[in-house]
Amino acid sequence: MTFAPPSPGPDAERVWDYPRPPRLERVPLRLQVVLAGETVADTLAGWRVLETSHPPTYYFPPDAVAAGALGPPRRAGLCEWKGRAVLHDVTAGGRRAEGAAWSYPDPTPDFREIAGHVAFYAGPMEGCFVGDVRVAPQPGGFYGGWITPNLIGPFKGGPGTLGW
């Protein structure tokens, strides 16, 4: 007899059913990021990127990020799908989280809608929310997906998964 984990419900999404190349889609729910008791980002106009084996990555429009919360951009990695990323430190409530946010100033044509939008690593933040749900960070320190209870993994990013 094999063990089957409980189903997350009718809105379940299997990350292995997400597309490759990734897809960009609007988020119909409120997105929020909190650091040191302060809201650093809040929007009803967010985007998410869906990519095979990854929990979604959420992007906030630039005007949804609190003034002064992001440090100056510094060059980061290259995504084969979205282009060259820049990292930002995030500061709020007297705390600074180094390299805890990123953006694509000049993304590839398929991701033009998120030019300048900001994504946050959930791990260094006090809380990240999709609707009223607090997310868990994607395993490992490289990828920045947000895990909600409706997602079914396994998720890329944890030990032993970099070669998937």
N, C-alpha and C positions, 0 to 999 in steps of 0.2 A: 504494500500500500504506500502511495506517495503522499507527501504532505503538500497541501495547497494552502498558501497564505490566504487570510480573509480578504475578500474583495473590498476595495475602498469605496464602492458604491457605483451608482449609475453614471457619475461624471468621471469615472476612472480613465486615466490616460496612461498607456504603456509607452515609455520613452523609446523603446525599440521599434515602435510604430511611427515615430517622428521621421520626417524626411531627411534625405541626404542627396543633394545639397540642402542646407537649412531653409526654413520658411520664416518669414516675418509676418506677424499678425497683430492687430489691435487687441488691447486688453479691455474688456468691458467693466472691470472692477477697479476700485481705488487701490493705488499702490502707495506704500509709505516706507520710509527709512528713518529710524531713530538712533541717535548716538548721544550718550551721556545725558539722557532725559530731554533732548531737543530733537524736534523733527527737522531733518536735513533735506528731505525730499518728500513730496506729496503730490499726487496727480490722479486725475481721472482720464488722462489722455496718454497712457503708457502704451508701449509695444512689448512684445515678447518674441524671442527667437527660439524656434523649435528645431532641434537637431538630434538625429539618431543617437541614442544612448545617453543623452544629457537631459537633466531637468531644465526647464525653460530659463532663459536669461531675460531679465526685465529691464527696460530702458525708459528713463524719465526725460521729458523735454527739458531743455536748459532752464526755462523760466519756472520749472517746478522744484528746482534745487535752491535751498536757502542761500541768500547772498553771503558770500564769505566762507561758505562751507567747503568749497573745493580749493585745493592748492593749485599752483600753476601746473600745466601739463608737462609730462616728461615722456620721452619716447619709450614705448613698450614693444610688444610683440607684433607679429604679422599673422592675421587670420587668413587662410586661403579663400574664405568666402566673403568676409566683410572688409578686409584690407588692413591697413596699419592702424594700430591702437595707440592711445596715449593713456598713461596712468595719472591719477590725482590722489593726493593725500586728502583725507576728509577730517575736518575739525569742527567740533561742537562741544559746548559745555566744558571747556577747558581740556578736552581730550583730543588727541590726534591719532588717526588710524592711517598709517603709511600705506600708500598704494592701494587703498581700499575701494577705489572707484576707477572706472575707465570709460573712454569714449572713442568714437571713430570720427575725427574731424572731416575726413574726406573718404567715406566708404565707397565700396564698389557700387555700380549702378543698381543691383538688386536690393541693396540696403540703404539707398539714398535717403529714405524717410527717417532714418535714425542718425543722420549726420548731426554731430554735436550733442546728441542725447547721451545721458549718463547712466551707466549700470553700476551697481554696488555689490561687493562681496558681502554676503550675509554674515559670515563668521565674525568679523571685527565689529559689527554693529551691535547695538543693544537689542534691536529688533527690526525685522523687515516683514512687511505684511502684504498679502494679496487679499483684498477684501478685509475681512476680520480675522483671517488666518495668519498666525505667525509661521514663517517659513523656517526650514532647517537649511544650513549651507550644503552645497554639493561637496562630497568627500574630497579630501586632498586640498592643496592650496593653489592649484593652477586654474581650474575652471570656476566660473562664478554663478552656476545655476542655483535656483531657489527650489527647494523641495517642499511641496505641499502634500497633505495627506491623500489626495486623489491620485498621486503618481505611483506607478508600478515600475520598479527597476529590474535588474540592477543598473546602477548609475556609473558611468565612467568617472574616474578621478581618484578613486581609492587605491590603496596599495595593490599592485599587480594588474592595474587596468590601463596603464598608459599605452600598452601595445595593441589595444583593441582596434 
